[in-house]
């Protein structure tokens, strides 16, 4: 058998016939850029350090126990092990086949060792953390040769507000590829994520809903966590059914339901805002005996944070390949105490990038407090930032307010649209950043705070400094490490990215495909709203078009149609070369009505008249295509 302690060198030989996935290709590129920094002989945490880490993740370990036991029973006979790692990649739990456990320890696949990608190269645990999605890394797909004896399958676990709190992994020897392992890890990770929702504080209610009654008690149930009517948590099934992302947090549940939420614990028929009919019921959360405690820098302070101010991480739009290359150095800068400034156009993903930064930094277990300086009235921004004592001004709460800077203690403060902050407040902010102290309005006390700082702007701050509307000293305090995020129109593979995003947002489940003409139109659009605008366009298509549609130019917004009309007038409607594959096509006659004859002929020609292949490309069952050909 191959030695488990062979020399650590890069290995870029994909094992599967289909070639490496985009996630693995991006991981290899990241590892190439930092190959000299990869640790080849990691040391595990001391026993006391590992015990402390396990105490910090006590609630996660408790909630995950049923799945860990079930998985261990299932995979032990297959010479496999089950691993649970925390959000930084440190393995907290290991169980499984005794023989393989001993071999796994030879490559440090054991409790107390971090398998972060920055330390261990491409691997399922570390790469799943960066991708925010399930990952399989088999044999020679591992970046370091010493790890190529492993076959690993990992799926992330998410908190009710979308923070990535851990990774579930099934690993075995690379001599055997277990096709079921990734799906099994993903299913159990989803169960654990749902249980984290269901063990939220008892004062919160859960709204559970799905299209069909049997699904209400299945792992596919959609769950929304409510504080009165305010949404404070959700799972991925809820986001999918509502056709939205994590921007739903802190909005009212009544916004998403046509007739408002039911207060009944009985099952009721409801209609979502997007028109879908669902069955739903309300229920109380189960008791929660433990909480996941903050670690590292966030552990230094005991000031409580307000959950409503934390910004979620999970299922954010994935970072582009360019942004991914910027992430490791940005994390190092943030962990090193530097202030990070993000520059880019509106909608270029500055807040999304900052959330990824939070997730991968040493501050990950602390709060993420986002403040849009442009959205706060000038009269309120001071009290919003610094807090106030009770009765400090007319209309103040009797109990006072902590202020957002104190809420960020132990975590990250994200100042969006910093160029819109009034000049007077810039002075107070600078003083607070320099002294690491906050003085609430109406108080003579200074309260120490400790947080990492990220700021963002789409304005020309150099010009603002020149005309005196932005302080030079504050600017230089904010831009220790500066990053420019590229606009969507600068994306090197825009067509493929658009198709991937449609798939990620639900296009595969709905059987929706972009035609070449639609792709040409979308690719030629200048996207003034960048990624935010793109997601709005794609979500609208998913919501308004029937399942199985081939998206044509006339389905797109009028302004996009107008820009591309001249260039696309004579182009045939063909299926996109990177269209979504449908692994379970079904016979839907209405789907053929959305495909014109030219598209079908073109697809058949491209597939060499192979009906089965053409049907898969079109997203329909081959019998449906045979019937169509017989009738035409």
N, C-alpha and C positions, 0 to 999 in steps of 0.2 A: 504493500500500500504506500502511497505517496507520503513522504515525511511531513509531519504536522509542524515542523520547525524549520522549514526551508527559508532561504533568504527572502527578505521583503523587497520586491521590485515591482514596478508597474506591470500590469498584465491587461492588455486591451484586446483579448480574443473572445468575441461573443460565442457562446456555446450553442444557443438556439438557432435553428435554421432561419427563423424570422428576423434574426438580428437583434441587437440591443434596443431597449425601449428608449424614447427620448429622455426619460428621467435618468437612465443609466448613462446615456451619452453626456448629458449635462454634468452628471456627477464625475465622470472620468475627466472631463475638461477642468472642473474645479480642482480635482486632485492633481492633475498635471501642473496646475498653476502653483500648487503648494507642496509638491512632492518632497522637497527638502525638509519640510516642517513636519511630515508625518511621523508619528511615534511608532517604532517597530517593536518596542518592548514595554508596553504600558504596565504600570504598577497598580494593583488594586488598592482601594481605600483601606485604611486601617479598620480593624473590627469595630472600634468605637465610632469611627466616622460613618461606616456603613450602617450601624445601628441608629445613629442620629438621622441619616438619610431615610431609613425605613420609617422612623417615627414621624418624620415630616410628611411622608406619603402613606401614613397609616390608613387613612380613609380609602384611598385608591386600592391598597393591598387588600383591605377588608372587602370592599365591593367586588373586587376581581376574583376572590377565592372560588366561587362556584365554577367559573369558566376555567380557571387554572387547574382545578381538580379534574374537571371533565376532559380537558385537553390532554392532561398528563396521562390519564387512563387510555385515551384514544391513540396517542402517538408513541407510547413507550414500546409497544411491540414492533413499531416501525423504525427502531433505532433512532429516535428523535428526542429532542428536549424542548420544553416550553420555557420561554423567558419573558419576564416583565421588566421593562426599563423605564426610568423616569424621563422627564422632558428634556434632560440634558444628555440622555443616552447611557446613563449609569445603570447597569443591571442590578435590580433589587431582588429578583426571585428567579430561581432555576429549579426545574424538576424534570424527570423523564427517565429515559433508558440509562441504566447504570453504566454499561460499557461505553456508550457514547459520551456520557458526562465526563469520564476520565480523559477521553481524547479531546473533548472541547476545551478542557482546562489547559491543554498544551498550547492552544492559540489564544488563551486568556478570555474565552467565552464563559465567563463565570461572574458571580455576584461581586459587586464592588468595582468592576472595571467599566470604564466609559467606552462605548462604541460609537461616539460621535464621529461623523465623517472626517472632521478636521484632525482626528487622532488615528483613525483606523482605515482611512480611505473608503472607497465605495463598499458599503455593506448594507444589509436590509434595515437594521435599526437606525443607523445614522442617516441614511439616505431617505428613509421614510419620514424622519423628523424634518428634513429640509424640504422634501416634496410635499409634505402634508397629506400624503396619500399612501395606500398600500403599495409595497414594493417587494419584488422577488429578485434576489441576487444569487445566481447559481454558479458554483464552480469558478471558472475562469472569468466570470463577470466581476468578481472581486478585484479591486485595484491592486491590492498587495498579494503577492504570490503565496505568502504563508497562509492566507485566508481562503485560498482556492480549493481547499479540501472540504469547504462548507457549502451547504445549500440552505439558504435562509429566506424566510417569508415573514414579513412584518407588516402590521397595520396600526396606525395611530389611534389613540384614545383621546376623546375630547370632553372638556368640561361643558356644563350647561350654557356658558357664554362663549363657547367656541375656542377656548384656550387648549392647546395641545398639552395634556398632562402626563402622557406616557405612551409606550409602544408595546404591543404584544407581538412576540416573535416565536415562530416554530423553526427550529434548525435541525439539520441532519447532515450525514455525509454526502458529498457531492457525487459519489458513485451511484446514488439513486435519486431520481427527481420525482418528488411526490406532487403530482399535479393538483391534488386536492388541498394542499397545505395553505396556499394563499387565501383561498376562499374561506377556509376554516378559521384562519387568523382574523380575517376581515369580519366574519359573522360574530365571533366572540368579542372582538373589539367594539363592535356596534352594541352588543348586549351590555358591556361594561359601561359604555357611554350613556346608554339609556338608563342604567341603574344609578349613575351619578345624578341624572336628572330627577329620578324618582326618590332619591334620598336627600333632596334639597331641604332647607329649613321648613319646619312644620307650618309656619305662617303663610307659606306660598301655596298656591293652587296649581294643579296641572290641567290643562285642556288637551284631551287626547282625541284625535280624529283620524279618519281614513275614508277612502271611497267605499269600501265594502265592510260589512259587519265583522266577518271573521278576522280581518286585519287589525281590528281595534285591540286585540289581545295578542298580536304577533310581534315579532321583532321589527316589523315594518311599520308599526304604529307611529304616527306623527305626534310629537309631544311639544307643547308650549308651556313654559313656566311663567306664572303670573303673580305679580304683587299688586293686589286689587285688579285693575284693568291693564296695568303696564306690563309689557313683555320683558322678562328679565332672563330668559333662557329658552333654548329650543334644541331640537336635534335636526340632523340632516334631512330626515323624511319630512319634517315640517317645512323646512326651507324649500324643498323640492315641490311639495304640493302647493305652497303659496306662490311659487315662481319668483322667489326673492333671494336675497343674501342676508348677511348679518346686520345690514342696516335696519332690519326690523326691530332690533333690540331697543328698548326704552320707548317704543311706540305703543299705542293703545291696541288691544286685541280687537276692539270694535272697528278699527280701520280696515282690518283684513276680513271681516265677516259682514255680509250685506245687511243682516238684521241684528248684529251684535251677538255677543257670546251668551251661551246659556249658563245659568247658575246651577242647573240641575245635575245631579250625579246619574240621572237616567240618560239613555242614549236618545239623541234628538237628530232630526234631519236639518241640515244647515246648508247654506250656500256661501262659498268663498267669494271674495271680492273679484277674483278673476273668472267667476262664473261656474266653477266646478261645484257639483253637489257632493257633500260629504256627510258622514255620520260622526257625531261628536258627543263627548260628555265631560263633565268637570269632576275632579277628584282632589283630595288633599294629598300632600307629599307624605312619604313615610318618614319616621324619625331618623335623624342623622346623628349618630353618636360621635363621629369624629370629623375633622376637617383637614384638608391638605394645607400644611403650614408653609409659609414662605421660607426660602433658603438664602444662603450667601448674604449678599448685600442687604437684601430686604429683611433679613433676620435681625439686623443690628437694632432696628427701631421697633417699638411696640405700638405705635400709633395705628389705630384701625383705619381701614379704607372703606369707602362706600362702593359696594358692588356695582351700582348703577353707573359709576364713572369709568368702569373698566371697559376697554374696547376689545371685542372678540378677535380671535385669531383664525379659527377653523374655517376650512373651505373658502378662504379668501381666493380671489383669482390668483393662480400660480404666478410667480415672478417670471418675467421673460428671461431668456438665456443671457441677455446683457445684464439685467438687474441681478441675476444669480451670481455672476462673476464679481459684482460689486459688494455682495453681501458679506463674505468672510472678513474683509478688511474693515468694513463698517462695524461689524460685531466686535472685532478687536479694538477698534477706536472707542466704542461705547464702553466696553469692559475696562479699558484703560483710563477711564475718567474724562474722555474728551467729549465735548459737545458736538453733535452731528447736525449739519444743516443740509436739507434736501431742497434742491432747486429743480423746477420743471414747470411745464405748462399746466393749466387747469385740467384735472382729470388724468394726469400722467401717472397716477398711482403713488403719490407721496405718502398718503396715510397707509396704504396697503404695505408699502415697503417698510414703513416705521413699525407696523405690527409684526412683520417678519423679524425685524431687528429685535423687538421686544421678546419674541418667542425664542430666539436663539442666543440671547445674551444672558449674563449672570443675573439679570433683574427679572427673569421670566416668571418667577413665582410671586412677584409683587404686582401692584396694579399698573394698568396702562391708562393714564388720564389724558384725554385729548381735549384741547381747547381750540376752537376756531375763533381767532381774534377778530375776524371780520364779521362774525355773526352776533357778537355781544354788543349791546348798546353801550356807548361811551360812559353813560351814567352808572352802568352796572358792572363794568369790567373790573374795577378795582375791588369791589366787594366779592365778586366771583372768584378772582384770583387769590386774594389774601384773606378772605373770610372777615367776620366781624363779630363783635360781642353783642349779646342781646340788648336791644334798645339803642344801638349805635346810631340809628337814623330812623326817620319816619318810614313805617312799613317793614322794618326789620323783624325777623322772627324773634320770639321771646327767648328761645334757647340759643340764638346766634347761629353762626355757620362756620364750618372749618375752613372753607375755601379750597380751591382746586390744588394749590401748591402743597398744602398739607395732606390732601387726599393722595397725592402722588408719592408720599413718603415711602421709601423702600421699593419703589418701582420706577416707572418712566413717565416723564412729563413731555407731552407732544404739543408744541405750540404751532398750530397751523395758521397760515396767512399772517405770519409775524409782521409783515410789512404794513398791515392795517392797524397795528396797535397804536393808540394815541401817544404822542411824544411824552406827555407827563407820566404816563404809566410805564413807558420805557425806562425812565429813571428809577422808579420803584422796583421794577423787575430786575434791573441790573444790580441794584443793591442786594436784593434777595439772593440772586445767583452768586454773587461774590461772597456774601457773609453766610450763606446757607442757613438763614434765619428768616422767619416770617413774623410780621407784627400785624395782627388783625386790626381792622378799623375799630376805634373805640377802646383799644387796649394799650397798656403801656408795657406789656410783656412781649418778649421775643421768643419764638418757639423754633428750636432747631429742626431742620428738614434735611433729608438726604435722598436724592433721586438722580437718575440719569436724564440728560436733556437732549431732545430732538426738536428741531424747528424746521419749518418748511415755508416756502414762498414761491409765488409765480411772478413776483414783481422784480423790477430792476433795482436792487437794494443799493448798488453803487451810485446810481443816479439820485436815489433818495438821500443818500448821505451827502452827495454834492449839493443838493438844494436844501439841506438842513431838516428834512422831515423824518430822518432815521438816524439815531445816534451812532457815531462811529465806534465808541467804546462798547456798546451793546452788540454791534455787528461782530466785532472781533472776539467777543466773549461767546458768541453763538456758533462761530464757524471754525472751530478747531479742525474739524474734518468735514469737507464739503463734497457733496455728490450731486451730479446732474443726472436726472432721470430722463431717458429718451421718450419722445412722443410716440404715439401709436404708429403714425405714418412712417417713422424711421425703423420700424420693426423689420429685421432682415428676412423673415419668412412670414409675411403678413397673411398670405392665403392659408397656409397650414395652421397658423395661429387662430384665425377666424373659425375654421372648421373645428379645431380642438376645443375652442371656447363654447361653440354651439353644442358640441357633444357633452361637455362638462356641465352645462346649464340644464341639460335634460333632452337634448336633441336625439340621443340614441334611443331613449325610452319612448319617445314620441315618433320615432321613425322619420325624422325630418332630415332632408339633405339640401345642400346649397348647390344650385346649378352653376355652371361655368359663368354664365352671364351675370348672375347675382354676385358671384365671387369677384368678377371683374369690376362690377360697380362698387362693391364694398372696398375693394383694394385700391381703387382710384379716388375714393372719397378722402378729403383732407382731414377729417376727424378733428374738428376744433375742440370737441369735448373729450378727446382721447379715449381711454379705457372706460371711463364712466359712460360716455356716449355709446360706445360699442356694446357694452352690456345692456344698456337700455334698448337698443335696436334689436339685439338678439332675443332678449326676454319678451319683447313685444311680438316678434315673429312666433315664438313658442306659444304664446298665449292666444293669439288671434287666428293662426292657421290651423286647419284640422290635422290630426295625426296622419303621418305618412306623406305629408306634402313635400313636393320638390319646390324649393323657394326660387321664384323667378323675379326678374327686375321689378315688375309691377307690384310685387308684394312689399318692396322696400319703401322707406319714407320718401316723399316727393322730392325733397332737396337732393337726395342721393340719386334718384332716377334722373333728375334733370341734368346733373353733372355728367352722368355716364351715357346719356341717351345717344349722342352722336357716335360714340365709340362702339356701342353695342347693338346698333340697329340691325346689322346683318349677321350677328353671331348666332350660331345654333344653340338651342337649349340642351346642353349635355350635363351629365352628372359630373360633379367635381371630381378631379383625379384623386383627391384626398378625402373623399366622402366618407361618412360614418358607416362602418360595417355593422350589419344587424345579425347577431349570432342566433337569434330565434325569430326569423321572419314568419309571419302568419299570412293567411289568405284574406286580404281585405280588398274587395272589389272597388271601394271608394278610393283606394290609393292609386289605382290605375287612372282614375279620372283626373288626378292631379299631375300625371305624367303625360306629356304629349307624345305623339307617335314618333316624332323626330328624335326625342330623347331616348326612346326605347331602341330605335334602329341604331343610333349612334353607340349606345351601350353594348348592344349585341355585336356590332362590328368591332368595337374595342376589345371585346372578350373572345374574339374568334368564333362567334356564333355558339359559344358554350352557354346553353340556357341556364344551367345551375349557377355558373359564375355571374352571369348577367343579373339573375334574380337577386343574388346576394348583394350585388352592387346597387341595385335599385331599391333594396330593402323590402322585397316582396317574396312570397313563396313561389317556388318554381312552377307548381301546378297552376297558380294564378297566371303566370307568364305564358305557360303552354296554352291555357284556355284563350288568352288574349290573341296569341299568334294564330290559333285555329279559327278564331272569329274574324280575323283581319287578314 
